[in-house]
C-alpha cells in the first residue's frame, strides 16, 4: 500500500520486485500522471486525513515516501493540496 503515491514511481519499483501495489493519493492530477506512466496496480483517489478505505490486516506493508512533506502545505482546514 503506497500512501500518497503521487506519480506512481514507487509502485513501479515495488511491482518490479514482484509485489502487488495499490496507490492512494489526494491529487487527481498526480493520479493522472501515474496513469500516463502506465503504473501497474490500482490507483485510488483518497484523502489520508479521512483514513484508509481498507480493513485492518489487508496489507503486508505500507510506504509513504513524500506524503508528510506535502501535509506542510495544507496547514489550514480550507487548504486543498494539489
Backbone bond lengths (Angstrom), bond angles and torsions (degrees), N, CA, C in turn:
res aa  C-N    CA-C-N  psi(-1)  N-CA   C-N-CA  omega(-1)  CA-C   N-CA-C  phi
1 X - - - 1.449 - - 1.521 107.32 -
2 X 1.312 115.72 124.36 1.466 121.80 -178.49 1.531 107.91 -109.49
3 X 1.315 115.88 106.56 1.467 122.88 -176.65 1.527 109.40 -87.64
4 X 1.329 116.09 112.55 1.463 120.63 -174.68 1.517 109.18 79.99
5 X 1.324 117.00 53.41 1.466 122.79 -170.84 1.516 114.50 -70.05
6 X 1.326 118.49 -19.34 1.457 120.68 179.34 1.510 112.41 55.74
7 X 1.323 117.11 -124.53 1.464 122.61 -175.19 1.526 113.43 -78.98
8 X 1.312 117.71 -3.13 1.454 120.90 177.54 1.515 115.21 85.89
9 X 1.318 117.79 10.08 1.461 121.34 -178.30 1.529 111.70 -57.68
10 X 1.316 117.68 -44.82 1.469 121.09 179.29 1.518 111.00 -62.62
11 X 1.329 116.16 -36.65 1.458 120.47 179.76 1.508 112.11 -62.53
12 X 1.319 116.38 -36.45 1.458 120.70 178.47 1.528 109.96 -61.98
13 X 1.305 117.09 -44.17 1.462 121.87 -179.13 1.525 110.10 -67.45
14 X 1.321 116.73 -42.65 1.468 121.26 179.54 1.524 110.64 -63.51
15 X 1.328 116.74 -42.75 1.465 121.26 179.78 1.526 110.70 -65.20
16 X 1.325 116.89 -42.21 1.463 120.76 178.54 1.525 111.62 -62.35
17 X 1.335 116.84 -26.52 1.472 121.29 178.05 1.530 111.67 -82.40
18 X 1.350 116.69 0.22 1.458 120.35 175.51 1.511 115.74 94.18
19 X 1.318 117.29 13.77 1.464 121.23 -179.29 1.529 110.67 -104.98
20 X 1.319 116.29 153.19 1.464 121.04 170.87 1.517 108.19 -77.45
21 X 1.329 115.97 152.07 1.462 120.48 -174.66 1.518 110.36 -139.52
22 X 1.324 115.15 136.12 1.465 122.88 172.32 1.526 106.61 -129.35
23 X 1.326 115.93 129.02 1.454 120.43 -179.11 1.512 112.05 -114.14
24 X 1.334 116.34 134.51 1.464 122.97 175.92 1.520 108.54 -116.15
25 X 1.337 116.07 138.66 1.455 119.76 175.97 1.526 109.28 -153.46
26 X 1.326 116.20 151.84 1.460 122.09 179.48 1.531 111.66 -83.73
27 X 1.327 116.82 -17.70 1.458 121.34 -172.78 1.533 111.96 -97.69
28 X 1.327 115.64 117.42 1.459 119.26 175.45 1.533 110.70 -64.25
29 X 1.322 115.69 -33.22 1.468 119.65 178.42 1.528 110.76 -62.27
30 X 1.331 117.29 -48.06 1.463 120.24 -178.19 1.527 111.41 -67.53
31 X 1.312 117.56 -36.27 1.464 119.49 175.71 1.522 110.30 -65.11
32 X 1.330 117.01 -34.28 1.455 120.95 174.92 1.520 111.96 -63.45
33 X 1.328 115.44 -40.51 1.466 120.06 176.54 1.532 109.36 -62.25
34 X 1.317 117.15 -42.82 1.467 120.89 178.49 1.530 110.76 -60.68
35 X 1.320 116.65 -40.36 1.463 119.79 177.63 1.522 111.17 -66.08
36 X 1.321 116.83 -40.76 1.467 120.59 177.92 1.526 111.16 -63.06
37 X 1.325 116.23 -33.65 1.462 121.75 178.80 1.531 111.19 -80.40
38 X 1.337 115.62 0.41 1.463 122.83 -179.36 1.518 111.91 56.50
39 X 1.326 115.43 46.14 1.462 120.65 176.77 1.528 109.64 -60.54
40 X 1.321 115.42 130.43 1.454 119.57 177.10 1.518 108.16 -80.64
41 X 1.315 116.64 148.67 1.452 120.83 -177.69 1.512 110.30 105.29
42 X 1.299 115.60 179.50 1.461 121.59 -178.23 1.526 110.49 -94.87
43 X 1.315 115.71 141.57 1.461 122.74 176.97 1.523 108.23 -114.44
44 X 1.333 116.57 131.20 1.456 121.00 -176.21 1.528 109.77 -129.63
45 X 1.329 116.23 128.00 1.461 121.85 173.95 1.520 107.61 -76.70
46 X 1.331 116.46 117.53 1.463 119.64 -174.28 1.525 110.31 -156.40
47 X 1.309 116.30 141.59 1.465 123.57 174.62 1.521 107.22 -97.14
48 X 1.320 117.46 112.38 1.463 121.07 -177.98 1.525 112.40 -60.67
49 X 1.314 116.39 -22.56 1.461 120.09 176.62 1.520 112.71 -65.29
50 X 1.326 115.90 -19.05 1.470 121.00 177.53 1.518 111.94 -93.81
51 X 1.330 117.83 3.58 1.462 121.93 -176.59 1.519 109.58 90.57
52 X 1.306 116.05 177.84 1.466 120.20 179.67 1.528 109.19 -104.30
53 X 1.334 116.93 144.17 1.460 120.33 -174.26 1.534 114.00 -85.39
54 X 1.324 116.43 42.22 1.461 121.11 -179.20 1.522 109.43 -134.05
55 X 1.312 115.76 152.57 1.464 119.03 176.73 1.532 109.40 -79.91
56 X 1.312 117.77 154.37 1.468 121.64 -179.19 1.531 111.38 -58.14
57 X 1.311 115.36 143.99 1.454 121.58 175.67 1.514 115.67 85.13
58 X 1.323 118.72 5.64 1.467 120.70 -178.37 1.524 112.95 -76.11
59 X 1.311 117.97 -21.00 1.463 121.16 -174.39 1.519 111.09 -122.51
60 X 1.330 114.66 147.84 1.465 120.19 175.63 1.520 111.42 -79.28
61 X 1.331 116.40 -21.16 1.455 119.58 -178.58 1.509 111.39 -166.44
62 X 1.318 114.92 165.36 1.465 121.73 178.07 1.520 108.34 -143.19
63 X 1.332 114.77 147.19 1.463 120.93 175.14 1.517 108.79 -129.24
64 X 1.307 114.84 157.54 1.456 121.33 174.39 1.525 106.39 -151.22
65 X 1.312 115.87 94.68 1.466 120.15 -172.34 1.528 112.80 -73.77
66 X 1.322 118.94 -49.47 1.467 120.52 -173.71 1.519 114.08 -130.47
67 X 1.311 118.76 5.81 1.467 120.25 -174.86 1.528 112.22 -60.10
68 X 1.327 118.01 -38.67 1.461 119.69 -177.75 1.518 112.42 -65.23
69 X 1.320 117.85 -36.33 1.467 119.14 179.70 1.528 110.92 -64.51
70 X 1.333 117.96 -32.43 1.458 120.80 -179.28 1.523 111.54 -77.60
71 X 1.318 117.88 -22.58 1.465 119.77 176.73 1.527 111.19 -62.29
72 X 1.320 116.01 -27.85 1.471 119.91 177.68 1.521 111.28 -64.55
73 X 1.321 117.62 -20.94 1.462 121.65 178.58 1.517 111.94 -87.44
74 X 1.313 117.17 0.88 1.465 121.73 -179.67 1.518 108.44 -132.12
75 X 1.329 115.68 64.55 1.456 118.97 -175.51 1.530 114.06 -92.28
76 X 1.301 116.94 2.31 1.464 121.92 175.18 1.522 108.44 -124.41
77 X 1.313 117.27 148.54 1.463 121.22 -176.65 1.529 111.72 -56.94
78 X 1.328 117.90 -33.95 1.464 120.82 -175.80 1.543 112.46 -86.62
79 X 1.333 118.54 -6.41 1.453 120.18 175.60 1.523 109.28 -73.90
80 X 1.313 115.31 135.47 1.468 120.97 -179.70 1.522 108.02 -119.70
81 X 1.345 118.30 106.06 1.471 119.30 179.92 1.522 111.06 -65.97
82 X 1.322 115.98 139.65 1.475 121.20 179.64 1.498 109.91 -135.76
